[in-house]
Amino acid sequence: MIEILTNRLMIVPCSLDIAKSLVFHRKELDKRSPIEIPTCWPSAFVRGFLPFYIESLEKEEKDLDCGVWMIILYEEKKIIGDIIMQGKPKTEQNVRLSYHIEDKTTDETIAYEAIDAFIDWLTYQMFVKKIIMECEVKDEDSIRLFDKLGFICTKKDGQFFTWEIQKEESHEE
């Protein structure tokens, strides 16, 4: 299984078993999991995405790297958020991401640490060149985070901003 590790975090793809347990056997999962799963996780967006995710994993197990990734605060062994990678990088090598960190996680550097590590993994392992993210116009935390990560706001559509970051080729052959 893929693991992205930072000083404080472990970011791992959500397996088919965990996804099914979240939908069908949540109470049992809460009892048996060695990692604490907050009652407010997964986010509403992820809950809506899980049926599609389960269906796609049942068709092709190898696509586990696309979809839902869990952000785990390693020392506390607790899920604190998620990253969703929407689709595989196609020939144009673009990926659309969204993220959610629990509000009770007061240290805003955690979101930076998680997204930065995930982008590094994407650009190195998946050869992604452009990452696209969105946020609401009034979401000051995401705006500050995207700016700090080096994203550029490329579009405003109603109440949403679209942000992009281009990664240059760092592999020399």
C-alpha positions in Angstrom: 0.0 0.0 0.0 1.2 3.5 -0.8 2.0 5.7 2.2 3.1 9.3 2.1 4.9 10.2 5.3 5.7 13.6 6.7 7.0 14.6 10.2 3.5 14.5 11.6 1.2 12.9 9.0 0.6 9.7 7.1 -1.5 10.0 4.0 -2.9 6.7 2.6 -5.5 5.7 0.0 -8.8 4.6 1.4 -9.1 0.9 0.7 -12.2 -0.8 -0.7 -12.8 -2.5 2.7 -12.6 0.8 4.6 -14.8 2.6 2.1 -17.5 -0.2 2.3 -17.2 -0.2 6.1 -17.7 3.6 6.2 -21.0 3.2 4.3 -22.4 -0.1 5.6 -20.7 -1.0 8.9 -19.6 2.3 10.5 -20.3 1.3 14.1 -18.3 -1.9 13.7 -15.5 0.0 12.0 -15.3 2.5 14.8 -15.0 -0.4 17.3 -12.3 -2.4 15.5 -10.2 0.3 13.9 -6.7 0.9 15.4 -7.0 4.5 14.1 -9.5 6.9 15.7 -12.2 7.9 13.2 -14.0 11.1 14.2 -17.8 11.0 14.0 -17.7 14.0 11.6 -15.4 12.2 9.2 -15.7 11.6 6.3 -16.8 15.0 5.1 -20.1 15.4 3.3 -18.3 15.6 0.0 -16.5 12.3 0.6 -19.7 10.7 1.8 -21.4 11.6 -1.5 -18.3 10.4 -3.4 -18.0 7.0 -1.6 -20.6 5.0 -3.6 -18.9 6.0 -6.9 -15.5 5.3 -5.3 -16.6 1.8 -4.1 -18.0 1.0 -7.5 -14.8 2.0 -9.3 -12.6 0.1 -6.9 -14.7 -3.1 -7.4 -14.2 -2.8 -11.1 -10.5 -2.0 -11.0 -8.6 -2.5 -7.7 -5.4 -1.0 -9.3 -6.9 2.5 -9.4 -6.7 2.8 -5.6 -4.3 5.7 -6.0 -7.2 7.8 -7.5 -10.0 8.8 -5.2 -10.1 9.2 -1.4 -6.9 9.5 0.6 -7.0 9.7 4.4 -4.9 12.2 6.3 -3.8 10.6 9.6 -2.2 12.5 12.5 0.5 9.8 13.1 1.3 10.2 16.8 -2.4 10.4 17.8 -3.4 7.7 15.3 -6.4 9.7 14.3 -7.9 10.6 10.9 -8.0 14.4 10.7 -9.1 14.9 7.1 -9.0 13.7 3.5 -7.8 14.5 0.0 -9.8 13.5 -3.1 -8.0 13.0 -6.3 -10.6 13.2 -9.0 -9.6 10.9 -11.9 -6.3 9.6 -13.1 -3.8 11.9 -14.7 -4.5 11.6 -18.4 -2.2 12.4 -21.3 -2.2 16.1 -20.4 -1.0 15.1 -16.9 -3.5 17.3 -15.0 -5.2 16.4 -11.7 -8.0 18.0 -9.8 -7.8 17.8 -6.0 -10.0 18.8 -3.1 -9.2 18.5 0.6 -10.9 18.7 4.0 -9.2 19.1 7.4 -11.3 18.8 10.5 -12.0 22.2 12.0 -10.8 21.1 15.4 -7.3 20.7 14.0 -6.2 24.2 15.0 -2.7 24.1 13.5 -3.1 25.4 10.0 0.4 24.2 9.0 -1.1 20.6 9.0 -3.1 21.4 5.8 0.0 22.9 4.2 2.1 19.8 5.2 -0.5 17.4 3.8 -1.2 19.1 0.5 2.5 19.9 -0.1 3.5 16.2 0.5 0.7 15.0 -1.7 1.7 17.4 -4.5 5.3 16.2 -4.2 4.2 12.6 -4.5 1.9 13.4 -7.5 4.6 15.2 -9.4 7.3 12.6 -8.7 5.3 9.3 -8.8 2.5 10.1 -11.1 4.3 12.6 -13.3 1.6 15.2 -12.9 2.4 18.6 -14.3 -0.7 20.6 -13.3 -2.8 20.5 -10.1 -6.2 22.2 -10.0 -8.1 23.0 -6.8 -11.1 25.1 -6.0 -12.4 27.0 -3.0 -15.2 29.4 -2.2 -14.5 33.1 -2.6 -15.0 33.6 1.2 -12.8 30.6 2.3 -9.8 32.7 3.6 -8.0 29.6 5.0 -7.9 27.9 1.6 -7.0 31.1 -0.2 -4.1 31.6 2.2 -3.0 27.9 1.9 -3.2 27.9 -2.0 -1.2 31.1 -2.1 1.4 29.8 0.3 1.7 26.6 -1.8 2.4 28.6 -4.9 -1.0 28.2 -6.6 -2.2 30.9 -8.9 -5.9 31.9 -9.0 -6.9 31.4 -12.7 -10.7 31.8 -12.6 -13.6 33.2 -10.6 -16.9 31.5 -11.3 -19.7 32.8 -9.2 -18.8 32.0 -5.6 -15.8 29.9 -6.5 -12.1 30.5 -7.3 -10.1 28.0 -9.4 -6.5 27.7 -8.5 -3.7 26.0 -10.4 0.0 25.1 -10.0 2.3 24.0 -12.7 5.2 21.8 -11.8 8.2 21.8 -14.0 10.0 18.6 -15.1 12.5 17.8 -12.4 13.6 14.4 -13.8 16.7 14.4 -15.8 17.5 11.4 -18.0 
